[in-house]
Amino acid sequence: MRDTPASSPGSRAEAGDARQTASFVTADTDPARRGQDDTPGDPADDPADDAAVVDLLEPAEGVPPLVADRAALSDAAAALDSGHGPVAVDAERASGYRYSARAYLVQLRREGAGTFLVDPIACGGDLGVLDEALRGVEWVLHAASQDLACLAEVGMRPDSLFDTELAGRLVGYPRVGLGPLTEHLLGVRLQKGHGAADWSRRPLPDDWLTYAALDVELLVPLREAVAADLERQGKTTWAQQEFEAVRLAPPPPPRAEPWRRTSGVHKIRRPAALAVVRELWGSRDELAATRDVAPGRLLPDAAIVDAALREPARRDDLVAMPVFRGRAQRRLADRWWSAIERARALPRTGWPASAPPPDGPPPAHRWGDKDPAAAARLAAARAALAGLSERTGTPVENLVTPDLVRRLCWAPPPDADADADGVAAALAELGARPWQAELAAPLLAEALRVPAPEADPDSGDHGGDPQDS
């Protein structure tokens, strides 16, 4: 774990401002917090800083009423439009409970306007009036890539953004969750406990709404503290390019064979059994989408794999198996058995391959046998990037993604293009940002020129055997 770079002089000053606007009690005086285990401290923090951390239990202005109709939504938009400075934005979903990734609550806070908790479901699923009110305003989010899609679904798309989580990675903080960052930089500990809750539940409990309001209470002060460290380290331009890449990123393309992500499918090698997994997965996914229920709540992955491995001969054999014998599963037994029969009726030509088609280079630990020269290039590239990471304080995976490095080392540019400019162009084509190409291209160009180790005919040693990232 890398030591945390020292905070900028203004970072702790922000903590004082945050404390003046927050309602808090210390862990020593709050019975609900007394005796609670603390998250392990940042190794760069000193005991005096830890002792000064306070608990933020409720927003300074109290928990606002839920915005749950179009009239209240229009009032919220007008208030946000009259505010000033960046706007803190967050969204709560029901991952693990619902099939969709829609937002069930949107939180916003802006100086001069206050905090708003918006129920997009009650407001008809269209929050475009908020989007209009915030045109040209910087949005501050934490882990923006997790929320932008569900915000776009309700008509909200930022013109610019600042991602405190991504910025924290660039700075080099060892822990970049919202809680650890707020505690380290602002000296305030946020309430925990409802991030993985079922936010589709109605009515939303009061303590959940408190939690939601606190998520945006300090985002803007946190943004200022992290931005100060970015500026001090000369990484402001890096961050701006990263934020824009996140903002403009297209939706990921659909997976060609999403059923292969079934947990435990690696236990199955026979194509006929894989066909059973595929049919059960598809039947479950169709029903989950129809009911808007998380697929695993209809039928666990482990049950799908178990059915493929055990090969029940009859429907009664299926419902006698663990999980399938439950009351809820017995009601769906005909559906699951039909999926199994469809798989068994397929000709061999309809069976899936025992392994998915390759998408990119082979696993890196096999390179030593398949292509010793590529293995040597990858080892040199990883060593060079590890050194760059130490010098900059930024994790290797944020300097250049491991997948990009593997693709470049497996299929490098032609010799004529293997100088730093040629490698920079190749990096850009693979999706690297300009700052990444500028930093990494000279190092990678040198790594691509590393010769393969000479093979030892007696030992059969064909070069290095680097491990996967």
Secondary structure, DSSP 8 states (H G I E B T S, - for coil): --------HHHHHHHHHHHHTSEEE-TTT-TTTTT-------TT--HHHHHT-EEEEE-TT----EE-SHHHHHHHHHHHHH-EEEEEEEEE--TTT-SS---SEEEEEEETTEEEEE-TTTTTT--HHHHHHTTT-EEEESSGGGTHHHHHHTT---SEEEEHHHHHHHHT-S--SHHHHHHHHHSEEE--S-TTS-TT-SS--HHHHHHHHHHHHSHHHHHHHHHHHHHHTT-HHHHHHHHHHHHH-------S-GGGGSTTGGG---HHHHHHHHHHHHHHHHHHHHHT--HHHHS-HHHHHHHHHH--SSHHHHHTSTTTTSHHHHHTHHHHHHHHHHHHTS-GGGS--SS----SS--GGGHHHH-HHHHHHHHHHHHHHHHHHHHHTS-HHHHS-HHHHHHHHHS---GGG-SHHHHHHHHHHTT--HHHHHHHHHHHHHHHT------BTTTTB-S------
